[in-house]
């Protein structure tokens, strides 16, 4: 397989650094571009850290983006002009931005996932099945725990699991969003989907979906112990996306879920 010329945005962030580390041990990739939102006079692996410009990404085949929505759209604008593939791991998009990503995907191949872990994507699939199988007497809630440095809540993964519940019930996710709690020890079930986020220590990520009828509780959960599972998932997605035509893809497409 010909090496994939890779560009990484947000290269100084936690995920950016982890992807760079994973690339070193994967012979399928050649790192050719690194960017950050602000000017940094530094090099990583002999590559100058730049800001997002067309020239910086000209030699790339694919760009991996784990940043913020504003930066993601800078990348999509550049990538659509250069006809480059994009992996989006950024979270926190609103409904209007989600629709805009779909428009860009008509021009270039894009794989977007709130979480690149194969295990989490299996969890979402199981959440959809459970939601579709259980009747409306079952109420739902989602809890998640992340490290104290994580600012956004609920996490992109928690929202992704919420979408899994909505898909199972064949309902609009945005109409099902309930209350969002932060650092609560307890929080209630609801006919909508309530979320609780805990921020403490250096925890990489724990997520749990609960369904309760009042007489029984069904729990689906996932714990992450090594951040490398996200970067390795992103690189697997990158290899897979190299063979695809323009369109918007997800990890479930990669994993061949029906």
N, C-alpha and C positions, 0 to 999 in steps of 0.2 A: 504494500500500500504506500502510495506517495505521501510524504509528510504533509501535514496540514499546517499552514502558516497561521499562527494564532495571535489574536489581539486580546488583551485583557484590560477592561476598564476598572476603575476603583482599585488599582493595583496595590495601594497601601492599606486597604481595608482588610478585615479579618478573612473574608472569603477570597479576596484578590490574592492575598499572601498564600493562602492554602492552595489555591489553584496553581500558582507559580511553583509551589513545592511539589504538587502532584505531577505537573508537566515534566519536571526533571527526571522522573522515573517512568515516563511514558514515551516510547520511541516513535509514536505516531504523530507527535507534534513538534513544531519548531516555533519558539516564541519570537515574534518579530515586532510587536507593538505593546507598549504599556502606557496607560493614561491615568490621570487624576483630575479632579475638578479644579484644583488650583495649581499654580506654577510651583514645581518642586525641582530644585537643582540637584538631581541625584540619578544614579543608574542602578539597575538590577540586572544581574547576569550580562553586564556590558550594554544593556539597552537603556537609552535615555527615557526618563519619565516625562511624557508630554501631556498636552491638553488635547481635547478632542477636535481634530481637524481632518479634512479629507486626505491631505498628504500623509499623515501618520498611518492611516489604515489602507493605503493603496496596495501594499504588498501582502495584506492578510487574505486568507480564504474565509475566515470565520472570526467573529467577535463574541467573547463571553462577557456579559454585563451583569454585575452584582453591585448596583449603586443606589440611586434614588430616581424616581420617575422623571424629573427634569433632565437628568443626564441620559437616561434611557432614550428619550426622544431626540436628543442630540445625536446619539448613536444611530438610531433608526433612520434619521434624515440623511446622515452620511452613508450608511450602509445601502440604502435604497438607490442612492446616486451611483455608488460603486458596484452595486449588485453583489453584496457580501451577505453571507449567512449570519444570523444572530441567535445566540442563546440568551434568553432573558431569565435571570434569577431574581431580579429586583421585585419587590413587593410594594403594596400601598397604592396601587392605581385605583382611580375612581371609575365609575361606569363610562364616562365620556372618554377617558384615556384608554380603557379596555377596547372600546369601539375603534379608536384611532389605531391601535396596534393591529386590529383585524384589517384595516385599510392598507397598512404597510405590508401585511402578509400576502396581499394580492400581487406584490411586486417581488418579494424575496422570501426565501424559506426562513421561518422563525419558529423556534421551539421555546415556549414559555411555561415555566413551572414555579409555583410558590415554594416548592421544595424539590431538590434534585435527588433526594434519597429514594432508592428503589423500594425500601420498606414503607416509607410514608405514602408513596403512591399506591402500594398494595393496600395500605390502611384506608385510603380514600375509596378505593374500589370496594372494599368490604363494607365501608360505611354506606355507600350507595345501595348495596345489596340489602343491608340490614334495614335501612330507611324504607326501601321499597317493600320489604317483607312485613314490616310491623305496621299495625293500623294506627289511627290518630289518637288512640288512648295512651300511646307512648309519648311522653314529653322528652325533650332533649336538652343537653347542655354540653359545652366543650371547655375543657381546661387546658392550659399550657403553662410550662415553666421554662424560662430562659435566663441567661446570665444577666447580671445587674447592669451591663453596658447597653443592652438592647433598649432602644427608646420607643419604638412603635408597639402598639398593642390594640387589638389582638394581633398575634403574629400572622404573617402571610400564610403559614401552614394551617393555623387554626381556622382562618377564613376559607382556605381551600377545603378543609374537612366540612365546614359549614355548607359549602357549595355541594359537597357530596350528599349531605342530608337533603338539600333542596332538589337535587337531581333525582334522588330516589323517590321523592314525593311528587315529582313532576311539577314543582312550584318555582316561582321566581325567588332566587336567593335574597335579593335586596329587600323583598317584602317579608322575609322570614327572620331578618336580623333583629335580635332582641337587645337586652341590656349588655353593656360591656363593663366588666368590673376589673379593678386592678388591686392585686395583693390582698384579696379577700380569702379568709380561711374557709368560708362556706358561701355558696351562692345557689339560688333556686333553679329548679327546672322550669320550663315555660312551654307554651304552645308554639312560641317562636324559638329561636336558638339563642340562649344566653351564653356569654363568654366570660371566663375569668382568666386573667393573666397574672402570673407571679414572676417577679424579677429578683433574683438573688444569686449570690456567689458567682461561679463560673460554669454553671450548668449549660451544656450544649443545646439540649432540647428534649422536652418531654411533652407529649400530647395525649389527651384522652377524650374519647367521645362516649357519652353515656345516654342510654335510652331507658326510661323508667315508666312503668304502668302503675306504680304505686304498690304493686304486688311482687314485682320482680325488676331487676336492673341488669341491663346488658352493657358490658364495658368493652371498648376496643381501644387499645393503647399502643404507643411506640416510644422507646427511649433511645436517644442517640448518645454514644459514648466517645465518638471520634469524629472531629470535623472533616476528616478526609473523606468520609462517606458522601458528603455533599459535593466536594470537588471532583471526586472520582465519578460520581453520577453525572456531573456537568460535562466531563470529558467523554463519557460514554454517549451522552446526548449529542455532543459535537461530532463524533465519528458517524453516528447514525444520520444526523442532519445533512452531512456532506453528500448523501446520495438522493436527497429529496428535492422536488420542485418547489416553486413558490407556494406558500400556504402557512397556516398557523397550526403548529403541532404541540403536543403535550407529552409528558413522560408516559402516559398510558398508551399513546401510539407506539412509542419505543418498546414498551413492555407487551404490546399486542393484546391488551385487554379488549374485550368485545364491548 
